[in-house]
Amino acid sequence: MSIVLIREDEVLYHARVHPEHKTNTLSEQQLTSLHHNIVYVCQTAVDVNADASKFPEHWLFRHRWVSLSQSSRLGLTYETSLRAKVEMARAKVK
């Protein structure tokens, strides 16, 4: 089974694992969190029939795709926009 990039980002965000973290250095707690959040994100997507408008408001997905249209008008790249959104969301959670 493959987890598409959109879901992958969402899982990592909820598990609080940086996308560039080397997999062979993940702790047991991080692995458990990843497993839990893979199930959570995939089940939630299935429950709403993958209708993005029904994804929870607190999901990164909902904010990232809004910012993409805004960032293109500002001349920002996808990567810059995503990184900025992730950092802003993490700061709010703390």
N, C-alpha and C positions, 0 to 999 in steps of 0.2 A: 504494500500500500504506500502511496506517496501523499505527502501533505503539500499542497500547493503553497507557493510563496506567501500568499495573503494569510492563510491559516498558520503557516510556519511563523511568521512575524507575530501573529496574535498569541500563539502558544509561548513563544520566547518572552514576549512582553508580560504575560500573566505569570510566567514562571520566574520572572526577574533574572533571566539569563541573557547576557549580552550576545548578540548574534556572532561576534567574532571569538567567543570563548571556545577554546579547544575542547572537543568532546572527551578526550582521554583524561582531562583534568577535572571533570565534573564530580562533585561530591555525591554521596548517597542521597543527601537531602535535595540537591538540585535534580538528580535523576528522578526521584520520587515526585518532585514538583512538576517536572517536565511530563511525566506519565499522566499525572492527574490532569494537567492542563491540556494535553493532547485529547484526552477523553472529553473534557469539558467543552473545548472549542469545537471539536467535530460534532459532538452530540447537540450542541446549541445550534450549529449550522443546519443539521438534519432536522431538528425540531421546528425550525422556521422555514424549511424547504429552501435553504440557501438564499432567502430573500434579504438582501442587504439592508433594506429599510427596516427590517425587524430585528436586526442584530442589536444587542444591548448598547445603550448610549455610552457606557464607560469603555467600550472596546476601542482599541487603537484604530482598527479598520475604519470606523465611522469618521474619525477625525483626520486620518491620513488622506483619505480620498477627497475630502473637502479641501484640504490644504494643497493637494496636487493642482487643482484648477487655479487656486489662488497663487501658488508658487510659480506656475507657468507664466502668469501675467507679470510677475516680478522678475522673471528671468532666472529663477532658482532651479537647480536640478532636483530630480526625484530624491536622490540620496541625501542631499543637503536638507530638503524639506522633511524627509522621514526622520533623519537624525535629530533635527530641531524639535519635532513633535514628540519623539520618544523622550528626549531630555526634559522637555516641558512637562510631560505627563508624569515622569518619574519624580520630578521636583514637587508636584502637587500631591503625590501619594505619600511622600515622606513626612 
